Amino acid sequence: MEEALKQYKKRRRKHRFLVLQTKLINALNRCAFCVLVLLVCVAAHVFCLPQYHVLAEKNALLSEAKLVEEVARQEKDKIMRENRALQEDPAYLELIARDTLDYYRPGEIIFEVNRSQRKAQEIKELSDYK
């Protein structure tokens, strides 16, 4: 009986040792998995972050190009409207000729007012009034 008890205790100790060894190995496996996941995250960060900055720069260039394109489109539309008005509207053509080229009809008297002198005169009149 004593022999059976010794064998039982021996098997029980061995069983406890195997249980503890299994728990230790499981804990080490979990730690190794966490380290592996952490390394994958760091590697992804290292490889993707520069590409993210390049993407941000390219998006900034794209938005700037879109703004330039919109300004050019507006300028083109303005020029097209002006061209159409010059070709189809004689009143507009006359207005441009009078304003830009200083054309006038025979017998017309032209009064030219210089706006800066007019502004200075208004300021002088206001100061005299006070």
C-alpha positions, 0 to 999 in steps of 0.5 A: 500500500505504501508503494502505491501511495508513493507512486500516486504522489509521484504521479501527482507531482509529475501531473502538477509539474506538467500543468505548471509547465503547460501554463508557463508555455501558454503564457510564453506563447501569448507573450510571443504572439503579442510581441509579434502583433506589436512588431507587425504594427510597428512595421506597418507604421514604418512602411505606411507613414511615409506613403501617407505623407506623400499622399497628403502632399499629392492631395494638396497639389491636386487641390491647388491644381483644381483651384488654378483650373477653376480660375483659368476656367472663369477667365476663359468664360469671361473672355468668351462672354466679352468676345461674344458681346463684342461680336454681337452687341454694338452698344457694348462695342461702342462702350468699350471704344469710348472707355478704353480707346477714348473714341467719341462722335463728331460734335460731342463734348467730352468732360473728363473727371480725374477721380483722385483730384475729385476725391481730394476736392471732396476731402478739402470741402469736408475739412473747410465745412468743419 
